[in-house]
Amino acid sequence: MPRILIVEDEPTEQTLLRAFFEGSGHQVYVAPDGEQAYKVFLRKDFDIVITDLQMPRVDGLELIS
């Protein structure tokens, strides 16, 4: 089962994305910002990372670099 990390600071968007991908059979992890996402990323392997670009603290561009 593919693992997806969703990095999104808006709770409604988190919920919608999680529901969509879990409904498609994916294992989904959610982080509210780039800082938390990086910590999760170091502990688990992911097939896909979907990130918002504009977030507080560490934004999506900083995260992917």
Backbone as a ProteinNet text record, in pm:
[ID]
protein_1_A
[PRIMARY]
MPRILIVEDEPTEQTLLRAFFEGSGHQVYVAPDGEQAYKVFLRKDFDIVITDLQMPRVDGLELIS
[TERTIARY]
83.5	0	89.4	72.2	155.6	135.6	245.2	241.3	251.2	161.7	158.3	171.5	257.5	269.2	205.6	104.2	36.9	79.2	131.1	176.5	85.4	-0.7	-103.9	-140.1	-142.4	-172.7	-321.6	-402.6	-546.4	-618.4	-684.5	-750.3	-852.1	-928.7	-1028	-960.4	-853	-778.3	-715.7	-662.5	-606	-710.8	-828.7	-936.8	-978.6	-995.4	-1036.7	-932.3	-807	-700.5	-684.8	-688.2	-676.3	-788.9	-911.6	-1027.1	-1016.2	-975	-962.3	-860.1	-741	-634.9	-656.7	-709.1	-740	-852.1	-948.2	-1055.3	-1004.5	-887.5	-825.2	-730.9	-725.2	-644.5	-502.4	-472.4	-337.2	-325.2	-204.6	-175.3	-131.4	-203	-182.7	-134.1	-33.1	16.2	0.5	-35.3	-57.8	30.4	91	168.9	117.6	108.2	52.2	148.8	276.6	375	501.8	591.4	713.6	803.7	803.9	887.7	843.8	714.8	662.4	677.4	656.4	668.7	809.7	908.2	1046.6	1073.5	1019.8	1037.6	972.3	853.3	783.5	860.2	908	979.2	1105.3	1170.2	1291.7	1262.7	1140.5	1105.1	1041.1	986	912.2	955	933.8	955.2	822.3	824.2	702.5	722.4	614.4	616.7	590.2	508.2	470.6	461.5	507.8	487.1	409.1	294	211.5	217.9	268.7	288	227.2	171.6	130.6	260	257.5	378.3	386.9	274	273.9	220.5	314.3	279.2	366.2	321.7	405.6	527.6	625.4	751.5	832	817.4	891.1	790.3	807.6	711.1	746.7	661.1	677.9	806.1	846.9	971.4	1093.8	1094.6	1204.4	1205.4	1087.8	1077.4	1134.7	1098.1	1144.2	1291	1346.7	1489.4	1570.7
-116.5	0	124.7	213.1	334.4	424.1	482.7	577.8	719.5	804.6	943.9	1033.5	1134.1	1237	1363.6	1412.8	1536.7	1644.7	1754.5	1866.1	1984.1	2015.9	2118.1	2181.6	2315	2383.9	2412.3	2396	2419.5	2288	2282.6	2158	2102.1	2189.3	2141.4	2072.6	2131.3	2071.5	1938.9	1933.7	1808.6	1697.8	1729.9	1631.7	1583.1	1675.5	1638.3	1551.5	1592.2	1515.6	1377.2	1372.9	1244.2	1149.6	1200.3	1117.1	1066.1	1152.3	1112.6	1000.3	1019.3	921	792.7	803.8	682.5	604.7	675.8	610.6	537.9	579.3	514.1	402.5	375.6	264	298.5	425.5	466.1	481.8	465.1	491.9	637.6	719.1	863.5	912.5	998.7	1069.2	1217.2	1296.2	1439.4	1516.5	1623	1714.1	1856.6	1938.2	2072.3	2177.1	2144.6	2240.2	2164.7	2235.5	2173.1	2120	2187.4	2143.7	2006.2	1988.7	1860.1	1753.9	1794.5	1700.9	1643.4	1727.6	1681	1575.9	1597.6	1500.2	1366.8	1372.1	1249.4	1181	1260.6	1208.7	1132	1176.4	1109.2	972.7	952.7	827.1	724.5	765.7	675.1	697	594.5	606	639	732	770.9	754.9	718	708.6	844.9	925.4	1057	1155.6	1279	1388.9	1496.2	1532.8	1639.9	1754.4	1868.8	1978.8	2109.5	2181.1	2318.7	2399.8	2504.8	2585.4	2696.4	2754.4	2865.9	2820.1	2805	2761.7	2838	2846.4	2911.3	2827.3	2889.3	2829.2	2780.8	2657.2	2602.3	2581.4	2653.3	2640	2522.1	2497.1	2381	2382.9	2500.8	2508.3	2476.2	2523	2489.4	2339	2283	2140.5	2054.7	2083.1	1996.7	2017.2	2130.7	2149.7	2074.7
0	0	0	-96.3	-102.7	19.1	65.3	176.9	123.3	171	127.2	249.7	239	342	287	356.8	318.1	416.2	363.2	445.3	413.9	508.4	485.6	619.1	623	747.7	767.5	666.8	678	713.2	829	872.6	772.4	707.5	610.7	492.9	443.7	332.7	375	497.3	549.6	546.2	596.2	604.2	466.3	372.7	237.3	167.7	176.9	111.2	175.1	306.6	375.9	333.9	335.1	299.2	156	65.1	-75	-91.9	-36.9	-57.9	22.4	144.6	219.3	149.5	91.6	16.5	-106.9	-154.9	-270.4	-227.9	-95.7	-47.3	-7.6	8.9	46.7	197.6	246.4	386.4	393.7	472.8	471.9	607.6	603.8	721.2	691.9	794.1	776	872.2	821.2	904.5	879.5	986.1	971.6	918	910.1	856.4	817.2	752.4	704.3	814.4	926.7	1038.3	1089	1110.9	1155.5	1046.1	921.6	810	802.2	822.1	815.9	923.9	1044.3	1152.1	1117.5	1060.3	1019.9	907.3	811.3	694.7	735.8	840.5	886.5	949.5	998.3	1065.7	974.1	862.8	774.8	629.9	548.9	404.6	338.2	244.5	173.2	23.8	-43.2	-188.8	-252.2	-184	-236.3	-120.2	-143.7	-49.8	-123.8	-68	-125	-25.2	-69.5	24.3	-25.4	69.5	47.9	33.8	-42.9	-57.6	46.2	82.9	177.5	312.6	407.4	542.6	641.2	767.6	869.3	901.2	962.5	1004.7	883.6	844.3	729	616.5	506.1	395.4	305.7	209.8	121.3	40.1	-5.8	-83.6	2	125.2	216	245.3	261.2	291.7	179.5	55.8	-52.9	-86.8	-45.9	-73.7	29.2
[MASK]
+++++++++++++++++++++++++++++++++++++++++++++++++++++++++++++++++

